Amino acid sequence: MPFDGSDVYQLASRLGLPDIERVAARAGVVSVLQITAYYAARRVRHTVARVIEYQSGEIEMKLVYEGVRLEKPIRLAISSDALEKVQSVLLKTRFGRLGDQADLSYEERGLWLVQQAAGTHTHGILMAPDRVEPPYSAIVNAIDAYLPEAIREAPLRS
């Protein structure tokens, strides 16, 4: 079966999160950045981190781990500086024009789906964070440096 990434794209919905488009269209929301981390080997939990910037200036991350039963997502405050640095890298790499990284498969150690939404516009790309291929590696490095909570791995209990 050819790789289509559907498991990665459907993860947020399977974890009970509303569509990123709906969140971005809500009153008071400026933008949404979502990072879905999918691990093929299943040594760690799949995760979805959603960073929401509000008109009030508040920025929060909602974090959900597959298999962790919580009533609500984990909420973390994010600094505007951290978000601005990631958004700057997305601009420099022309994120809005990028397509998925070439030749992806479920054989990758991990796959990330990075999505950005504002108003009615949404764009996302699939990439393998372990591959050092510009401009994808710049996006991986920015997320790793400025939003490490989004990609923190939570091991499965054996």
NULUM-329303 format. One line per 8 residues: number of its first residue (from 0); their letters; for each residue x, y, z of N, C-alpha, C. Coordinates in steps of 0.1 Angstrom, whole numbers, plus 5000, padded with zeros to 4 digits. Each point is the difference from the previous one (the first is absolute). Layout:
<sites>
NUM	a	X/Y/Z/X/Y/Z/X/Y/Z; ...
</sites>
This chain:
<sites>
0	mpfdgsdv	5008/4988/5000/4992/5012/5000/5009/5012/5000; 4998/5010/4991/5008/5012/5000/4998/5009/5012; 5010/5007/5003/4999/5009/5012/4992/5012/4996; 4990/5003/5009/4992/5012/4998/4999/5009/5012; 5006/4995/5011/5000/5008/5013/4987/5001/5007; 4990/4993/4996/4986/5002/5005/5000/4997/5016; 5008/4991/5005/5001/4997/5014/5004/5013/5007; 5010/5007/4995/5005/5012/5006/4990/5011/4999
8	yqlasrlg	4994/5002/4989/4990/5010/4998/4987/4998/5009; 4997/4988/5003/4988/4997/5008/5002/4999/5015; 5013/5001/5004/5003/4998/5014/4993/5011/5009; 5000/5012/4997/4994/5011/5008/4985/4997/5002; 4993/4996/4990/4986/4997/5000/4998/4987/5009; 5008/4990/4998/4999/4988/5008/5002/5003/5015; 5008/5010/5003/5002/5004/5014/4990/5009/5006; 4990/5003/4992/4988/5008/5004/5002/5016/4999
16	lpdierva	5010/5004/4993/5002/5014/4998/4991/5005/4988; 4995/5012/5001/4992/5006/4989/5009/5003/4989; 4995/5001/4988/5008/5003/4988/5007/5013/5002; 5012/5001/4995/5008/5012/5001/4994/5011/4993; 4993/4998/4989/4992/5010/4993/4990/5007/5009; 4993/4992/5007/4989/5005/5009/5006/5008/5011; 5011/4996/5006/5007/5007/5011/5005/5014/4994; 5006/5000/4989/5005/5012/4994/4989/5010/4997
24	aragvvsv	4988/4995/4997/4989/5009/4996/4993/5006/5012; 5003/4995/5012/4993/5005/5012/5003/5015/5003; 4990/5006/5005/5002/5014/5004/5011/5001/5010; 5009/5010/4998/5011/5002/5010/5012/4993/4997; 5000/4991/4990/5012/4992/4997/5007/5007/4988; 5013/5002/5002/5009/5006/4990/5005/4989/4990; 5007/4990/5006/5006/4990/4992/5001/4987/5009; 5002/4989/4992/5002/4987/5006/5011/4993/4993
32	lqitayya	5009/4994/5008/5011/4992/4995/4999/4987/5007; 4999/4989/4991/4998/4987/5006/5011/4991/4995; 5006/4992/5010/5010/4991/4997/4996/4986/5004; 4998/4991/4991/4996/4986/5002/5013/4992/4999; 5004/4993/5010/5012/4991/5000/4995/4986/5000; 5003/4992/4990/4996/4987/4998/5012/4991/4999; 5001/4990/5009/5011/4991/5001/4997/4986/4996; 5006/4996/4989/4997/4987/4994/5004/4988/5008
40	arrvrhtv	5011/5001/5007/5005/4989/5008/4992/4998/5013; 4992/5010/5004/4991/4999/5011/5007/4997/5013; 5012/5006/5002/5007/4999/5012/4996/5012/5009; 4994/5010/4993/4995/5012/5008/4986/5003/4994; 4993/5008/5008/4986/5004/4996/5000/5010/4989; 4990/4998/4991/4997/5011/4991/4995/5012/5007; 5003/5012/4995/4995/5012/5007/4995/5010/4990; 4992/5009/5005/4995/5012/4993/5001/5011/5009
48	arvieyqs	5008/5011/4995/5002/5012/5008/4993/5011/4992; 4992/5008/5006/4993/5010/4993/5003/5014/5007; 5007/5009/4993/5003/5013/5005/4990/5010/4995; 4992/5006/5009/4990/5009/4996/5004/5014/5005; 5000/5010/4991/5002/5014/5003/4987/5007/5000; 4997/5007/5011/4988/5008/5001/5002/5015/4998; 4989/5007/4996/5001/5014/4999/5004/5007/5013; 4997/4994/5011/5003/5006/5013/5015/5000/5003
56	geiemklv	5008/4993/4991/5014/4999/5002/5004/4987/5007; 4991/4992/5005/5002/4987/5007/5004/4990/4989; 5010/4992/5003/5004/4989/4991/5000/4987/5009; 4993/4990/4996/5000/4988/5007/5002/4988/4991; 5006/4990/5006/5002/4987/4993/4991/4990/5006; 4992/4993/4992/4992/4989/5005/5007/4987/4995; 5003/4991/5009/5007/4988/4997/4993/4988/5003; 4999/4990/4991/4993/4988/5002/5009/4988/4995
64	yegvrlek	5001/4990/5009/5008/4988/4997/4990/4989/4998; 5003/4992/4989/4991/4989/4998/5002/4990/5011; 4988/4995/5005/5000/4990/5010/5001/5005/5015; 5000/5013/5001/5000/5007/5013/4986/5005/5002; 4993/4995/5009/4986/5004/5002/4999/5012/5010; 4998/5011/4995/4998/5012/5008/4986/5007/4995; 4994/5006/5009/4987/5007/4997/5002/5011/4990; 5011/5007/5001/5004/5011/4991/5014/4999/4996
72	pirlaiss	5004/5006/4989/5014/5001/4996/5009/5007/5011; 5012/4996/5000/5010/5007/5009/5001/5014/4994; 5000/5011/5008/5001/5013/4996/5013/5006/5005; 5008/5007/4991/5012/5006/5004/5000/5014/4994; 5006/5010/5008/5001/5013/4995/5013/5001/4991; 4999/5007/4989/5011/5001/4990/5004/5015/4999; 5013/5003/5000/5003/5014/4999/4999/5005/4986; 4996/5013/4998/4999/5005/4987/5013/5000/4992
80	dalekvqs	5011/5001/5007/5013/5000/4994/5003/4986/4994; 4996/4989/5007/5002/4987/4994/4992/4998/4988; 4987/5004/5000/4991/4998/4989/5005/5009/4988; 5004/5012/5003/5005/5009/4989/5012/4994/4993; 5009/4994/5008/5012/4994/4994/4997/4988/4991; 4990/4992/5004/4996/4989/4991/4993/5006/4988; 4991/5009/5001/4993/5006/4989/5010/5007/4990; 5011/5006/5006/5010/5006/4991/5007/4990/4991
88	vllktrfg	5003/4988/5006/5006/4989/4992/4990/4995/4990; 4987/4999/5003/4990/4996/4991/4999/5010/4988; 5001/5012/5003/5000/5010/4989/5013/4999/4991; 5011/4999/5006/5013/4999/4993/5000/4988/4991; 4994/4989/5004/5000/4987/4993/4989/5000/4990; 4992/5010/4999/4988/5001/4992/4991/4988/5002; 4997/4998/5013/4992/4989/5004/4987/4999/4992; 4994/5011/4998/4987/5000/4993/5000/4995/4986
96	rlgdqadl	5012/4999/4994/5002/4995/4987/5006/4986/4999; 5005/4995/5012/5006/4987/5001/4990/4989/4998; 5004/4989/4994/4993/4988/5000/5006/4990/5009; 4994/4988/5001/5005/4990/5008/5015/4996/4996; 5008/4996/5010/5013/4996/4997/4999/4987/4991; 5010/4999/4991/4999/4990/4990/5003/4986/5006; 4995/4990/4994/5003/4986/5002/4998/4996/5015; 4989/5004/5006/4997/4996/5014/4993/4986/5000
104	syeerglw	5002/4993/5011/4994/4987/5002/4998/4998/5015; 4992/4990/5003/4998/4997/5014/5012/4993/5006; 5010/4998/4992/5013/4994/5004/5008/5010/5008; 4997/5013/4999/5007/5011/5007/4999/4997/5015; 5010/5004/5007/4999/4999/5015/4988/5009/5005; 4999/5011/4995/4989/5009/5003/4996/5009/4989; 4987/5004/5000/4995/5009/4990/4993/5012/5008; 5002/5012/4995/4993/5011/5005/4991/5006/4990
112	lvqqaagt	4988/5004/5004/4991/5008/4992/5000/5013/5006; 5005/5010/4993/5000/5014/5005/4990/5008/4993; 4990/5005/5007/4989/5008/4994/4999/5014/5006; 4997/5009/4991/4998/5014/5005/4986/5005/4994; 4993/5006/5009/4987/5005/4995/4997/5014/5006; 4994/5008/4992/4995/5014/5004/4988/5003/4992; 4989/5004/5007/4988/5003/4993/4995/4987/4993; 4998/5001/4987/4996/4989/4992/5011/4993/4992
120	hthgilma	5012/5005/5002/5012/4994/4993/5007/4990/5009; 5002/4988/4994/5008/4989/5007/5010/4994/4990; 5012/4998/5005/5010/4993/4992/5007/4990/5009; 5004/4989/4995/5008/4990/5008/5009/4992/4991; 5011/4995/5006/5009/4992/4993/5004/4988/5009; 5003/4989/4994/5005/4988/5007/5015/5000/4998; 5007/4996/5010/5015/4999/4999/5005/4990/5010; 5013/4996/4997/5007/4991/5009/5010/5008/5008
128	pdrveppy	4999/5002/5013/5009/5008/5007/5014/4995/5001; 5002/4988/4997/5014/4994/5001/5008/5002/4987; 4993/5004/4990/5007/5003/4987/5005/5014/5000; 5013/5002/4996/5006/5013/5000/4999/5005/4985; 4988/5006/4997/4998/5005/4986/4994/5014/5001; 5007/5010/4997/4994/5013/4999/4989/5001/4991; 4990/5008/5002/4997/5009/5011/4994/4993/5012; 4996/4987/4999/4993/4993/5010/5008/5000/5013
136	saivnaid	5013/4998/4999/5009/5000/5012/4999/5013/5008; 4999/5011/4993/4999/5013/5007/4987/5001/5008; 4989/4994/4995/4988/5000/5007/5001/4991/5012; 5006/4988/4998/5002/4991/5011/5008/5006/5011; 5011/5007/4996/5009/5006/5010/4993/5011/5008; 4992/5008/4993/4992/5011/5007/4990/4994/5010; 4993/4990/4996/4991/4993/5010/5007/4994/5012; 5011/4994/4997/5008/4994/5010/5006/5010/5010
144	aylpeair	5004/5011/4995/5006/5011/5008/4990/5008/5007; 4989/5004/4994/4991/5010/5006/4986/4994/5005; 4997/4988/4996/4987/4994/5005/5003/4985/5003; 5010/4997/5009/5004/4986/5002/4989/4992/5007; 4991/5007/5007/4989/4993/5006/4991/4993/4990; 4999/5006/4988/4992/4994/4989/5004/4986/4996; 5013/4998/5001/5005/4987/4995/5007/4991/5011; 4997/5003/5012/5005/4992/5011/4995/4986/4999
152	eaplrs	5008/4990/5000/4996/4987/4998/4996/4994/5014; 4988/4993/5000/4995/4993/5012/5001/4985/4997; 5008/4993/5007/5001/4985/4997/4988/4993/5003; 4998/4989/4993/4989/4991/5003/5004/4991/5012; 4991/4997/5008/5003/4991/5011/5000/4986/4995; 5009/4992/5004/5001/4986/4996/4993/4991/5010
</sites>
